[in-house]
Amino acid sequence: MTAPSDGDTPSIKQRAAIAARLRLAIEGSFAHWEAVPELDFESAFDAYLEEALRAETRLGFVLASQRLVAQLRNGHTGFHDDRVMRRHGRSFGLMLRPLGEAWTVTISRHAELTLGSVVETIDGAPVAETFARARRFLAASSDRAAADSLFFRRHLLPDALTLGLEGGATFTVAKGEWPVVEVPLPAVRYGERGVAVLAIASFDGPRFEAAAVGAVRTLDRDAPLVIDLRGNGGGNTPLQLLAALMDRPYRRWRSTVLSTTTLQRALGEKPEPVIYQAPRHEPVAGAHRGRLALVIDATVGSAAEDFVMPFKDNGRAVLVGDTTAGSSGQPHRLDLGDRMLAWVGAKRECFPDGSTFEGVGIAPDIRVITTPEDLACGRDPALAAALEAVR
């Protein structure tokens, strides 16, 4: 199958306009400057402008833009071009992410490449070198989150890869078209000893929250429940689901945004930070009151972290697994035309006591690390520990 074109290269005028809009949005809305105190944004933008205007291809322009926003080191700030992704970002039919020190196959559409396979090299070089080359284009709040995103940013990788596996075998994969796997709606299943398990793979749209709330309401109010959030990268913060599970008062994030006025901008004054502490929420009548555990790991981000944090803060649930991704906050979105988008992290979240969340994540109460061997053998130690925790 012939790969689709990545589209026409934007004109000099279009690129200049996009650069101007990016700068205006970043300087006026970006709420995470404390994470990059060493960044000279003026110099970084000048270098970006020169590179963006000099780019000979659409991909080159996109990479220049992504390099700029990646310097802000924020997972809710980014640049995307749908045309470039359709041409250069097609799937390999697998997901590769680090489990501990081992880059591990966590999803595979290839019968010959099993889950839990450890990949030591890509095209003959250590995987860490491939990641290091891509890192400057990956917008993320930590190096850990950037590594987890590498195989979502496949335009940064060649069209074919030779994977060197632990033990010496090799496996070659090429970008192609794979059937889209629908994200399942949340539904209750039952684990050991009949404990209810509710897997919520996404909050990307109200139907996921509605299904989760409906599933909770089918249970006896005192029934123990495990909610598996692994793989949930966020979407819309599920406030109704949060309320349906809270049997005690709870708090949400303390947030920082930037505020400015037309007069301040005219006088050349910088936007001022404004801190907002969300009020305490009281439990609603009929909320679920059974023992509760949440299974989390580094793939849990954004709105899913908005959901997890109050349970960590007030102790309503036991958190089991690994630390979450560590990025949330409402972004300022820009439609740049011709299927290009940008977003700027316009709200910086921290825990209600003021401690840092961004780039740190939410730590579990019971740390359980899934290993490549667990995946290869079909074991799920985090889920097993969560089931034990609610008994």
Kinemage of the C-alpha trace (Angstrom):
@kinemage 1
@onewidth
@group {chain A} dominant
@subgroup {mainchain}
@vectorlist {calphas} color= white
{ca met a 1} P 0.000 0.000 0.000
{ca thr a 2} L 1.333 3.423 -0.947
{ca ala a 3} L 1.856 5.693 2.027
{ca pro a 4} L -0.274 8.845 2.005
{ca ser a 5} L 1.385 12.187 1.356
{ca asp a 6} L 2.261 14.248 4.395
{ca gly a 7} L 0.752 17.288 2.656
{ca asp a 8} L 2.181 20.423 1.177
{ca thr a 9} L 4.895 22.264 3.037
{ca pro a 10} L 3.349 25.377 4.630
{ca ser a 11} L 4.328 28.618 2.950
{ca ile a 12} L 6.698 31.058 4.606
{ca lys a 13} L 3.675 33.208 5.471
{ca gln a 14} L 1.845 30.254 7.055
{ca arg a 15} L 4.899 29.226 9.046
{ca ala a 16} L 5.469 32.755 10.304
{ca ala a 17} L 1.813 33.015 11.332
{ca ile a 18} L 1.958 29.678 13.176
{ca ala a 19} L 5.154 30.710 14.942
{ca ala a 20} L 3.589 34.002 16.012
{ca arg a 21} L 0.502 32.245 17.397
{ca leu a 22} L 2.659 29.736 19.253
{ca arg a 23} L 4.714 32.455 20.857
{ca leu a 24} L 1.654 34.465 21.876
{ca ala a 25} L -0.024 31.397 23.416
{ca ile a 26} L 3.089 30.283 25.292
{ca glu a 27} L 3.943 33.727 26.670
{ca gly a 28} L 0.336 34.443 27.616
{ca ser a 29} L -0.871 31.068 28.914
{ca phe a 30} L 1.970 28.706 29.811
{ca ala a 31} L 1.724 27.974 33.543
{ca his a 32} L 4.778 25.749 34.018
{ca trp a 33} L 7.760 28.094 33.849
{ca glu a 34} L 8.946 26.924 37.284
{ca ala a 35} L 9.734 23.541 35.716
{ca val a 36} L 12.216 25.096 33.253
{ca pro a 37} L 14.009 27.861 35.178
{ca glu a 38} L 17.115 27.492 33.018
{ca leu a 39} L 15.261 27.948 29.697
{ca asp a 40} L 16.027 31.144 27.788
{ca phe a 41} L 12.775 31.151 25.835
{ca glu a 42} L 13.723 34.215 23.783
{ca ser a 43} L 16.799 32.451 22.423
{ca ala a 44} L 14.932 29.176 22.007
{ca phe a 45} L 12.218 30.883 20.002
{ca asp a 46} L 14.729 32.718 17.802
{ca ala a 47} L 16.422 29.408 16.990
{ca tyr a 48} L 13.025 27.832 16.306
{ca leu a 49} L 11.957 30.624 13.989
{ca glu a 50} L 15.140 30.310 11.948
{ca glu a 51} L 14.764 26.512 11.705
{ca ala a 52} L 11.016 26.652 10.948
{ca leu a 53} L 11.408 29.179 8.138
{ca arg a 54} L 14.337 27.269 6.680
{ca ala a 55} L 12.587 23.859 6.694
{ca glu a 56} L 12.341 22.297 3.237
{ca thr a 57} L 9.609 19.781 4.065
{ca arg a 58} L 6.425 19.698 6.085
{ca leu a 59} L 7.987 17.091 8.369
{ca gly a 60} L 10.963 19.377 8.928
{ca phe a 61} L 8.662 22.229 9.950
{ca val a 62} L 6.722 19.974 12.329
{ca leu a 63} L 9.914 18.679 13.933
{ca ala a 64} L 11.140 22.237 14.467
{ca ser a 65} L 7.838 23.108 16.166
{ca gln a 66} L 7.938 19.982 18.303
{ca arg a 67} L 11.511 20.703 19.325
{ca leu a 68} L 10.426 24.136 20.567
{ca val a 69} L 7.507 22.922 22.696
{ca ala a 70} L 9.501 19.944 24.007
{ca gln a 71} L 11.887 22.435 25.650
{ca leu a 72} L 8.995 23.453 27.910
{ca arg a 73} L 9.038 19.940 29.415
{ca asn a 74} L 5.304 19.683 29.927
{ca gly a 75} L 3.055 16.787 29.007
{ca his a 76} L 0.102 19.075 28.319
{ca thr a 77} L 1.989 21.224 25.834
{ca gly a 78} L 2.518 19.913 22.324
{ca phe a 79} L 2.333 20.249 18.546
{ca his a 80} L 0.567 17.819 16.216
{ca asp a 81} L 0.137 17.553 12.466
{ca asp a 82} L -2.398 14.974 11.342
{ca arg a 83} L -0.992 14.851 7.793
{ca val a 84} L 2.532 14.105 9.000
{ca met a 85} L 1.269 11.461 11.402
{ca arg a 86} L -0.769 9.763 8.668
{ca arg a 87} L 2.328 9.536 6.489
{ca his a 88} L 5.162 9.071 8.970
{ca gly a 89} L 3.405 7.917 12.137
{ca arg a 90} L 1.717 4.719 11.008
{ca ser a 91} L 1.700 1.805 13.400
{ca phe a 92} L 4.313 -0.916 13.830
{ca gly a 93} L 1.636 -3.151 15.311
{ca leu a 94} L 3.321 -3.103 18.712
{ca met a 95} L 3.992 -1.002 21.779
{ca leu a 96} L 7.429 -0.829 23.330
{ca arg a 97} L 7.959 0.869 26.681
{ca pro a 98} L 10.440 0.585 29.541
{ca leu a 99} L 9.541 -1.697 32.441
{ca gly a 100} L 12.264 -0.880 34.912
{ca glu a 101} L 15.470 -0.923 32.896
{ca ala a 102} L 14.140 -3.261 30.194
{ca trp a 103} L 12.447 -1.971 27.052
{ca thr a 104} L 9.566 -4.408 26.798
{ca val a 105} L 6.887 -5.338 24.262
{ca thr a 106} L 3.622 -4.536 26.076
{ca ile a 107} L 1.292 -4.779 23.048
{ca ser a 108} L 1.874 -6.934 19.972
{ca arg a 109} L -0.194 -7.635 16.874
{ca his a 110} L 2.524 -10.013 15.643
{ca ala a 111} L 2.119 -13.686 16.531
{ca glu a 112} L 5.889 -14.145 16.426
{ca leu a 113} L 6.587 -11.274 18.839
{ca thr a 114} L 5.206 -12.192 22.231
{ca leu a 115} L 4.252 -9.931 25.122
{ca gly a 116} L 7.088 -9.515 27.578
{ca ser a 117} L 9.783 -9.767 24.893
{ca val a 118} L 12.725 -7.602 25.926
{ca val a 119} L 14.181 -5.460 23.134
{ca glu a 120} L 17.844 -4.611 23.633
{ca thr a 121} L 18.648 -2.884 20.333
{ca ile a 122} L 16.949 -1.057 17.488
{ca asp a 123} L 18.807 -1.252 14.175
{ca gly a 124} L 21.886 -2.488 15.994
{ca ala a 125} L 22.087 0.314 18.580
{ca pro a 126} L 20.881 0.181 22.203
{ca val a 127} L 17.251 1.265 22.541
{ca ala a 128} L 18.416 4.019 24.883
{ca glu a 129} L 20.270 5.624 21.963
{ca thr a 130} L 17.110 5.666 19.830
{ca phe a 131} L 15.248 7.286 22.707
{ca ala a 132} L 18.030 9.830 23.292
{ca arg a 133} L 17.862 10.950 19.634
{ca ala a 134} L 14.091 11.364 19.840
{ca arg a 135} L 14.000 12.963 23.290
{ca arg a 136} L 14.449 16.538 22.096
{ca phe a 137} L 11.172 16.278 20.150
{ca leu a 138} L 9.114 14.620 22.898
{ca ala a 139} L 6.986 16.994 24.956
{ca ala a 140} L 6.713 15.429 28.401
{ca ser a 141} L 6.915 16.403 32.050
{ca ser a 142} L 9.633 13.849 32.819
{ca asp a 143} L 12.070 11.586 31.013
{ca arg a 144} L 10.039 8.602 32.184
{ca ala a 145} L 6.896 9.959 30.539
{ca ala a 146} L 8.855 10.806 27.395
{ca ala a 147} L 10.116 7.216 27.147
{ca asp a 148} L 6.560 5.921 27.520
{ca ser a 149} L 5.475 8.141 24.618
{ca leu a 150} L 8.217 7.146 22.146
{ca phe a 151} L 6.180 4.539 20.268
{ca phe a 152} L 3.196 6.891 20.121
{ca arg a 153} L 5.433 9.358 18.218
{ca arg a 154} L 6.357 7.010 15.410
{ca his a 155} L 7.137 9.844 12.971
{ca leu a 156} L 10.396 10.113 14.913
{ca leu a 157} L 11.320 6.543 13.938
{ca pro a 158} L 12.343 4.999 10.587
{ca asp a 159} L 9.715 3.264 8.435
{ca ala a 160} L 11.184 -0.140 9.349
{ca leu a 161} L 12.987 -1.314 12.473
{ca thr a 162} L 15.072 -4.354 13.261
{ca leu a 163} L 14.557 -5.213 16.914
{ca gly a 164} L 17.352 -7.064 18.658
{ca leu a 165} L 15.757 -9.254 21.307
{ca glu a 166} L 17.202 -10.534 24.550
{ca gly a 167} L 18.858 -13.815 23.766
{ca gly a 168} L 20.121 -12.746 20.332
{ca ala a 169} L 17.090 -13.171 18.048
{ca thr a 170} L 15.991 -10.326 15.768
{ca phe a 171} L 12.584 -9.269 14.520
{ca thr a 172} L 11.905 -6.744 11.748
{ca val a 173} L 8.754 -4.611 11.761
{ca ala a 174} L 7.545 -2.006 9.275
{ca lys a 175} L 4.992 0.755 9.554
{ca gly a 176} L 1.629 -0.136 8.094
{ca glu a 177} L -2.112 -0.019 8.490
{ca trp a 178} L -3.574 -2.072 11.320
{ca pro a 179} L -7.282 -2.432 12.110
{ca val a 180} L -8.334 -0.015 14.824
{ca val a 181} L -9.080 -1.741 18.120
{ca glu a 182} L -12.091 -0.150 19.769
{ca val a 183} L -11.555 0.916 23.372
{ca pro a 184} L -14.054 -1.116 25.405
{ca leu a 185} L -16.592 0.590 27.610
{ca pro a 186} L -16.197 -0.059 31.334
{ca ala a 187} L -17.991 -3.160 32.542
{ca val a 188} L -17.804 -5.161 35.760
{ca arg a 189} L -16.178 -8.566 35.753
{ca tyr a 190} L -15.388 -10.688 38.771
{ca gly a 191} L -11.964 -11.704 40.007
{ca glu a 192} L -10.905 -14.118 42.706
{ca arg a 193} L -13.513 -14.822 45.394
{ca gly a 194} L -16.075 -12.877 43.433
{ca val a 195} L -14.558 -9.422 43.930
{ca ala a 196} L -15.834 -6.935 41.343
{ca val a 197} L -13.211 -5.529 38.942
{ca leu a 198} L -14.006 -2.496 36.801
{ca ala a 199} L -11.465 -1.723 34.048
{ca ile a 200} L -11.706 1.845 32.737
{ca ala a 201} L -9.397 2.233 29.736
{ca ser a 202} L -10.358 5.802 28.813
{ca phe a 203} L -12.244 8.909 29.863
{ca asp a 204} L -12.237 10.243 26.301
{ca gly a 205} L -15.910 11.137 26.054
{ca pro a 206} L -18.924 11.053 28.385
{ca arg a 207} L -19.939 7.532 27.378
{ca phe a 208} L -16.978 6.057 29.282
{ca glu a 209} L -17.880 7.839 32.505
{ca ala a 210} L -21.571 7.054 32.064
{ca ala a 211} L -20.803 3.340 31.626
{ca ala a 212} L -18.530 3.346 34.686
{ca val a 213} L -21.115 5.089 36.871
{ca gly a 214} L -23.772 2.660 35.654
{ca ala a 215} L -21.516 -0.289 36.461
{ca val a 216} L -20.864 0.976 40.005
{ca arg a 217} L -24.596 1.399 40.595
{ca thr a 218} L -25.238 -2.254 39.748
{ca leu a 219} L -23.184 -3.272 42.799
{ca asp a 220} L -24.247 -3.561 46.392
{ca arg a 221} L -23.127 -0.352 48.128
{ca asp a 222} L -20.924 -2.327 50.512
{ca ala a 223} L -19.334 -4.598 47.899
{ca pro a 224} L -15.532 -4.434 47.598
{ca leu a 225} L -14.407 -3.040 44.257
{ca val a 226} L -11.161 -2.868 42.285
{ca ile a 227} L -10.900 -0.227 39.541
{ca asp a 228} L -8.161 -0.893 36.983
{ca leu a 229} L -7.044 2.365 35.350
{ca arg a 230} L -3.928 1.125 33.567
{ca gly a 231} L -3.702 2.400 30.008
{ca asn a 232} L -6.101 5.277 30.724
{ca gly a 233} L -4.436 8.391 29.338
{ca gly a 234} L -7.307 10.672 30.306
{ca gly a 235} L -9.932 12.689 28.465
{ca asn a 236} L -12.661 14.399 30.477
{ca thr a 237} L -12.326 14.499 34.265
{ca pro a 238} L -14.989 12.055 35.558
{ca leu a 239} L -16.548 14.145 38.315
{ca gln a 240} L -19.752 12.095 38.491
{ca leu a 241} L -17.814 8.850 38.879
{ca leu a 242} L -15.650 10.455 41.559
{ca ala a 243} L -18.760 11.505 43.485
{ca ala a 244} L -20.349 8.060 43.082
{ca leu a 245} L -17.400 6.443 44.890
{ca met a 246} L -16.651 8.938 47.659
{ca asp a 247} L -18.153 8.140 51.045
{ca arg a 248} L -16.271 10.969 52.768
{ca pro a 249} L -15.232 14.594 52.097
{ca tyr a 250} L -12.585 15.045 49.417
{ca arg a 251} L -10.411 17.709 47.852
{ca arg a 252} L -9.201 18.299 44.323
{ca trp a 253} L -6.091 20.008 42.962
{ca arg a 254} L -4.550 23.290 43.937
{ca ser a 255} L -4.084 25.047 40.579
{ca thr a 256} L -1.955 27.874 39.227
{ca val a 257} L -2.888 29.837 36.108
{ca leu a 258} L -1.595 33.066 34.583
{ca ser a 259} L -3.701 36.203 34.561
{ca thr a 260} L -3.265 39.339 32.494
{ca thr a 261} L -5.241 42.275 31.127
{ca thr a 262} L -5.118 44.265 27.921
{ca leu a 263} L -3.577 47.178 29.844
{ca gln a 264} L -0.877 44.982 31.361
{ca arg a 265} L -0.008 43.609 27.937
{ca ala a 266} L 0.139 47.133 26.510
{ca leu a 267} L 2.535 48.122 29.289
{ca gly a 268} L 4.693 45.093 28.568
{ca glu a 269} L 4.010 43.495 31.942
{ca lys a 270} L 4.243 39.740 32.283
{ca pro a 271} L 1.159 37.703 33.231
{ca glu a 272} L 0.818 37.117 36.967
{ca pro a 273} L 0.307 33.685 38.562
{ca val a 274} L -3.005 33.134 40.321
{ca ile a 275} L -3.451 30.199 42.719
{ca tyr a 276} L -6.848 28.542 43.091
{ca gln a 277} L -7.669 25.959 45.748
{ca ala a 278} L -10.753 23.938 44.879
{ca pro a 279} L -13.250 23.814 47.754
{ca arg a 280} L -13.781 20.657 49.781
{ca his a 281} L -16.501 18.430 48.370
{ca glu a 282} L -18.972 16.644 50.610
{ca pro a 283} L -20.086 13.075 49.859
{ca val a 284} L -23.401 12.595 48.080
{ca ala a 285} L -26.204 10.381 49.307
{ca gly a 286} L -25.986 6.826 48.033
{ca ala a 287} L -22.251 6.866 47.229
{ca his a 288} L -20.544 3.492 47.110
{ca arg a 289} L -19.015 2.665 50.486
{ca gly a 290} L -17.378 -0.729 49.955
{ca arg a 291} L -13.632 -1.239 50.205
{ca leu a 292} L -11.922 0.211 47.145
{ca ala a 293} L -8.574 -0.244 45.377
{ca leu a 294} L -7.281 1.530 42.280
{ca val a 295} L -4.691 -0.140 40.038
{ca ile a 296} L -2.351 2.451 38.514
{ca asp a 297} L 0.933 2.715 36.630
{ca ala a 298} L 2.882 5.101 34.397
{ca thr a 299} L 0.278 4.857 31.610
{ca val a 300} L -2.339 6.589 33.809
{ca gly a 301} L -2.374 10.297 33.007
{ca ser a 302} L -4.260 13.558 32.770
{ca ala a 303} L -7.976 13.199 33.599
{ca ala a 304} L -7.319 9.725 34.982
{ca glu a 305} L -4.905 11.324 37.445
{ca asp a 306} L -7.549 13.932 38.243
{ca phe a 307} L -9.705 10.970 39.241
{ca val a 308} L -7.028 9.189 41.283
{ca met a 309} L -5.655 12.118 43.295
{ca pro a 310} L -8.588 12.700 45.695
{ca phe a 311} L -8.478 9.026 46.712
{ca lys a 312} L -4.780 9.410 47.490
{ca asp a 313} L -5.432 12.601 49.441
{ca asn a 314} L -8.215 11.331 51.703
{ca gly a 315} L -7.382 7.628 51.870
{ca arg a 316} L -10.712 6.460 50.452
{ca ala a 317} L -8.978 3.900 48.208
{ca val a 318} L -5.791 1.854 48.329
{ca leu a 319} L -3.587 2.654 45.332
{ca val a 320} L -1.763 -0.375 43.940
{ca gly a 321} L 0.862 -0.621 41.190
{ca asp a 322} L 3.323 2.008 40.013
{ca thr a 323} L 3.492 5.825 40.009
{ca thr a 324} L 1.264 7.595 37.485
{ca ala a 325} L 2.475 9.688 34.529
{ca gly a 326} L 2.525 13.045 36.325
{ca ser a 327} L 0.827 15.526 33.996
{ca ser a 328} L -2.573 17.170 34.057
{ca gly a 329} L -4.172 20.595 33.692
{ca gln a 330} L -6.382 22.271 31.154
{ca pro a 331} L -4.434 23.138 27.969
{ca his a 332} L -4.989 26.186 25.789
{ca arg a 333} L -5.762 24.661 22.382
{ca leu a 334} L -4.871 26.209 19.018
{ca asp a 335} L -6.300 25.136 15.666
{ca leu a 336} L -3.496 26.195 13.322
{ca gly a 337} L -5.249 25.171 10.112
{ca asp a 338} L -4.431 22.513 7.527
{ca arg a 339} L -4.868 19.793 10.206
{ca met a 340} L -2.186 21.194 12.484
{ca leu a 341} L -2.887 21.689 16.182
{ca ala a 342} L -1.009 22.951 19.206
{ca trp a 343} L -1.838 23.041 22.882
{ca val a 344} L -0.218 24.903 25.759
{ca gly a 345} L -0.386 23.790 29.395
{ca ala a 346} L -2.349 26.685 30.882
{ca lys a 347} L -2.940 25.276 34.363
{ca arg a 348} L -0.363 23.761 36.700
{ca glu a 349} L -1.727 21.293 39.210
{ca cys a 350} L -0.276 20.428 42.588
{ca phe a 351} L -1.542 18.375 45.486
{ca pro a 352} L -3.934 20.109 47.911
{ca asp a 353} L -1.098 20.521 50.428
{ca gly a 354} L 0.974 22.332 47.786
{ca ser a 355} L 3.442 19.521 47.039
{ca thr a 356} L 4.562 18.984 43.463
{ca phe a 357} L 2.591 16.702 41.165
{ca glu a 358} L 3.709 17.708 37.663
{ca gly a 359} L 6.563 15.523 36.494
{ca val a 360} L 6.298 13.498 39.722
{ca gly a 361} L 2.958 11.691 39.542
{ca ile a 362} L 0.830 9.970 42.152
{ca ala a 363} L 2.644 7.249 44.071
{ca pro a 364} L 0.889 3.991 44.975
{ca asp a 365} L 0.297 2.893 48.557
{ca ile a 366} L 1.331 -0.644 47.595
{ca arg a 367} L 4.062 -0.648 44.968
{ca val a 368} L 3.903 -3.599 42.591
{ca ile a 369} L 6.103 -3.543 39.488
{ca thr a 370} L 5.034 -5.690 36.556
{ca thr a 371} L 8.069 -7.333 34.949
{ca pro a 372} L 8.672 -8.611 31.431
{ca glu a 373} L 8.477 -12.129 32.888
{ca asp a 374} L 5.012 -11.359 34.300
{ca leu a 375} L 3.782 -10.286 30.857
{ca ala a 376} L 5.325 -13.298 29.167
{ca cys a 377} L 3.663 -15.673 31.638
{ca gly a 378} L 0.307 -13.893 31.709
{ca arg a 379} L 0.670 -12.916 35.372
{ca asp a 380} L -0.862 -9.721 36.772
{ca pro a 381} L 0.708 -9.141 40.198
{ca ala a 382} L -0.718 -5.619 40.551
{ca leu a 383} L -4.295 -6.806 40.069
{ca ala a 384} L -3.684 -9.717 42.425
{ca ala a 385} L -2.397 -7.328 45.108
{ca ala a 386} L -5.397 -5.022 44.607
{ca leu a 387} L -7.827 -7.925 45.019
{ca glu a 388} L -6.049 -8.909 48.208
{ca ala a 389} L -6.178 -5.325 49.490
{ca val a 390} L -9.999 -5.098 49.390
{ca arg a 391} L -10.729 -8.470 51.015
